[in-house]
Structures are given as C-alpha cells and as structure tokens.
Amino acid sequence: MKLKFALCAVSTALFAVGCTSTPKVDVRQPGDRNMSCAELEAEMHALDDIQEEAEHNQGVNTANVAAVVLFWPAAVGNYMEADRAMDLAAERHEHLMDIYTEKQCDAG
C-alpha cells in the first residue's frame, strides 16, 4: 500500500512539472500609444526576457524530459506553446518599435 502511494505521489509530482508555461502577450494593448519613450524601451526589454524564457522552454529542461518520459505529446505541446509565445512577443516588439519610431524616440 505504501509503495502504491509513493508511486502515485512521484507520478503526480512529475506530471506537475511536465508542462512549461511561457507568458503570452497581447500584441496591441490599451495605452500603447500613450507610453513614453522610456516606457516603450522598458516594455521591449521585458519582451526580450519573454523570448529568452520561451527559448529555454523549447530546449532540454526538467519539464520537457519528464514530459517525454511520461507523456510525449506534452513535450510537443510545450514546444508549440513556447513557439507561439515567441511569435506574439516578436509581433508586440514590432508594434512597439513602430510607435517608438513614430514618436522619434531615437532622434534625441
């Protein structure tokens, strides 16, 4: 009985770490055009952090190894979710860069 409980607990723990979660952003957000140049720069740096996290979640990490061992479609899902997060971050970065250019932030 104790062995069954231990196996169940280990399986649950591995399943819990078997999925990664990369933040996804809305490409266009209310107030984007009201942001200052400094705020635009800060938001673009935050998007770079999201890109790095997504790249990490696509690679070999504890969650992906556990996903492959326990349920390989979860590893594919992790990869696809990270890829989607990277696409959204890139689109938002482009949107913010357009605003940055329109405001002539790099001119001063």
Contacts in CASP RR format, 6 or more apart in sequence:
PFRMAT RR
TARGET T0000
AUTHOR 0000-0000-0000
METHOD contacts of the structure
MODEL  1
MKLKFALCAVSTALFAVGCTSTPKVDVRQPGDRNMSCAELEAEMHALDDI
QEEAEHNQGVNTANVAAVVLFWPAAVGNYMEADRAMDLAAERHEHLMDIY
TEKQCDAG
11 70 0 8 1.000
14 66 0 8 1.000
14 69 0 8 1.000
14 70 0 8 1.000
15 66 0 8 1.000
15 70 0 8 1.000
15 71 0 8 1.000
17 62 0 8 1.000
17 63 0 8 1.000
17 66 0 8 1.000
18 62 0 8 1.000
18 63 0 8 1.000
18 64 0 8 1.000
18 66 0 8 1.000
18 67 0 8 1.000
18 70 0 8 1.000
18 74 0 8 1.000
18 78 0 8 1.000
19 63 0 8 1.000
19 67 0 8 1.000
19 74 0 8 1.000
19 77 0 8 1.000
19 78 0 8 1.000
20 57 0 8 1.000
20 61 0 8 1.000
20 63 0 8 1.000
20 64 0 8 1.000
20 78 0 8 1.000
20 81 0 8 1.000
20 82 0 8 1.000
21 81 0 8 1.000
22 50 0 8 1.000
22 53 0 8 1.000
22 54 0 8 1.000
22 57 0 8 1.000
22 81 0 8 1.000
22 82 0 8 1.000
22 85 0 8 1.000
22 86 0 8 1.000
23 50 0 8 1.000
23 53 0 8 1.000
23 85 0 8 1.000
24 84 0 8 1.000
24 85 0 8 1.000
24 88 0 8 1.000
25 47 0 8 1.000
25 50 0 8 1.000
25 85 0 8 1.000
25 88 0 8 1.000
25 89 0 8 1.000
25 92 0 8 1.000
26 88 0 8 1.000
26 92 0 8 1.000
27 88 0 8 1.000
27 91 0 8 1.000
27 92 0 8 1.000
27 95 0 8 1.000
28 92 0 8 1.000
28 95 0 8 1.000
32 95 0 8 1.000
32 96 0 8 1.000
32 99 0 8 1.000
33 99 0 8 1.000
35 43 0 8 1.000
35 96 0 8 1.000
35 99 0 8 1.000
37 100 0 8 1.000
37 103 0 8 1.000
37 105 0 8 1.000
40 96 0 8 1.000
40 99 0 8 1.000
40 100 0 8 1.000
40 103 0 8 1.000
40 105 0 8 1.000
41 100 0 8 1.000
41 105 0 8 1.000
43 96 0 8 1.000
44 93 0 8 1.000
44 96 0 8 1.000
44 97 0 8 1.000
44 100 0 8 1.000
47 89 0 8 1.000
47 92 0 8 1.000
47 93 0 8 1.000
47 96 0 8 1.000
48 93 0 8 1.000
50 85 0 8 1.000
50 86 0 8 1.000
50 89 0 8 1.000
51 86 0 8 1.000
51 89 0 8 1.000
51 90 0 8 1.000
53 85 0 8 1.000
54 82 0 8 1.000
54 83 0 8 1.000
54 85 0 8 1.000
54 86 0 8 1.000
54 89 0 8 1.000
55 82 0 8 1.000
55 86 0 8 1.000
57 63 0 8 1.000
57 64 0 8 1.000
57 78 0 8 1.000
57 81 0 8 1.000
57 82 0 8 1.000
57 85 0 8 1.000
58 78 0 8 1.000
58 79 0 8 1.000
58 82 0 8 1.000
58 83 0 8 1.000
59 79 0 8 1.000
63 78 0 8 1.000
64 75 0 8 1.000
64 78 0 8 1.000
64 79 0 8 1.000
67 74 0 8 1.000
67 75 0 8 1.000
67 78 0 8 1.000
68 75 0 8 1.000
100 106 0 8 1.000
END
